[in-house]
Amino acid sequence: MLRPATLTALAILALACGSLIGLARAGSDFASLLTLGPYLARLLASAGLQAALSTLLSLLLGTALALALLRRCFPGRELLLALLTTAAVAPTIVIAFGVVAIYGRSGLLGSLMRGIGAEPPSIYGLHGIVLAHVLMNMPLVTRALLHAFEREPGERRRLASALGFTAADCFRHLDWPVIRREAPALAVLVFLLCFTSFAIVLSLGGGPANATLEVAIYEAVRFEADFVRAAALAGLQLVICLGLAASLSALTPRARAEAGAGAGHRAPRPDLRTMRGIDAGVLALGTVLVAPPLLSVASGLAHLPSLASAEFVRAAATSAVIAVTAGLLACLLALLLASSARRLPQRSRLADLAAFALLGLPPFAFVAGLYVLLRGLGDPASLGLVLVPLVNALMALPYAYRLLAPALATSAERHGRLAESLGLAGWNRLRLVEWPALRGALGAAFAFATALSLGDFGVIALFGGPELTTLPYLLANRLGAYRIDEAGALALVLVLSAGGLAFLTQRWSARHA
């Protein structure tokens, strides 16, 4: 008999395939697919290049920043962590706006360069896409690695200090095993995010030369109504992403936890002046990269009174309900998948594939396929109230799963045999054994999923209208109507909401670490 967690994984995969089938059935010109060969080759080459560069830089900078945060305790540390979380979950359209506002020709950096007689470079193109992707994904890598470091037994750090380990010894024997264990899965996650990027590539790509499959799918559905082509492109993207996820998941070693309290950032470390200088430089670089684009939305502060309308209140309430529902559902599904991987390691690959498959499936194609299948059941607004939280939860599931699965696996490795010998199962095991290890990661997972849903525009774009309006949909309408002041105020509200969730999550995680 299949367990609920296994049924969940199979249902997710079936839903993904069903949406593509529904999309393909809406079209009929299958012969047009034969002409896509050269176009697809160029598309895959450009998308693969920018995704590889973005992944490499995000991993290098994120790892260095995580190590610096692990080693140092300083005033403003929690604020920096909240800032990193905000950048990781901020709406992509807001990130693109921030990059242009700071690094564009008319932005802050461009104005400073013209002030000294230099010509500012264009931000549009491959370098602009990579910069925006690093800004979004470096914080994600930092937070994930920091969680992994802090889950390690504190006795190791104290023993290393007693044995007189140098900084190089600490990195070799304590830090590198964690990085080697976590990096492959993080590389998959970041690569898939960059490979399937939509809003950033559309905003900063500078033309078809830097397009991704996601952008091509959007053009096929939105401008050409070519559902067969969209389904074929979405299927190709899904196959590529699933193949990559399966191969790298097979190479990723499972965590081997040992008894002992988590290390935390207060673990004893060699405190050489050189290391302090390096850590200070890394922390300064991370702050300079992340803070200015996020703070650029502060220009909307003066225009907040313009949002005092019934339309804004309705959009804010709808966004809150959808985001909280999606966050709870994403955490529930992630717990089911993670519990399956914990109980039956041989099924952990199925759980990994179910989570990573959703990163490979384009949200626009996903929701369009589901709408085609279900459109006879009700009007778009009614379907949207059900499908938008569902699809947002599924799109956020990989993030929640990546945060919860290691914590649950660590708990099982440390206390699983003892719990089984005591006959603990079900609610008692969750309450006494797994909840203490899960609560910090669960808070982070809920905040990530909720914030991602709060800022999502791709899913609501198909269902949005006077009867179903969210803050991102309202922001897009204001930008389309060139009401820049109101758009800036809405962007500020979205960033403050994501930042508030990030700060509360950081306090929760620090309290329950």
Secondary structure, 3 states (H helix, E strand, C coil): CCCHHHHHHHHHHHHHHHHHHHHHHCCCCHHHHHHHHHHHHHHHHHHHHHHHHHHHHHHHHHHHHHHHHHHCCCCCHHHHHHHHHHHHHCCHHHHHHHHHHHHCCCCHHHHHHHHCCCCCCCCCCHHHHHHHHHHHHHHHHHHHHHHHHHHCEHHHHHHHHHCCCCHHHHHHHHHHHHHHHHHHHHHHHHHHHHHCCCHHHHHHCCCHHHCCHHHHHHHHHHCCCCHHHHHHHHHHHHHHHHHHHHHHHHHCCCCCCCCCCECCCCCCCCCCHHHHHHHHHHHHHHHHHHHHHHHHHHHHHHHHHHHCCHHHHHHHHHHHHHHHHHHHHHHHHHHHHHHHHHHCHHHHHHHHHHHHHHHHCCHHHHHHHHHHHHHHHCCHHHHHHHHHHHHHHHHHHHHHHHHHHHHHHHHHHHHHHHHHHCCCCHHHHHHHHHHHHHHHHHHHHHHHHHHHHHCCCCCHHHHCECCECCHHHHHHHHHHCCCHHHHHHHHHHHHHHHHHHHHHHHHHHHHCC
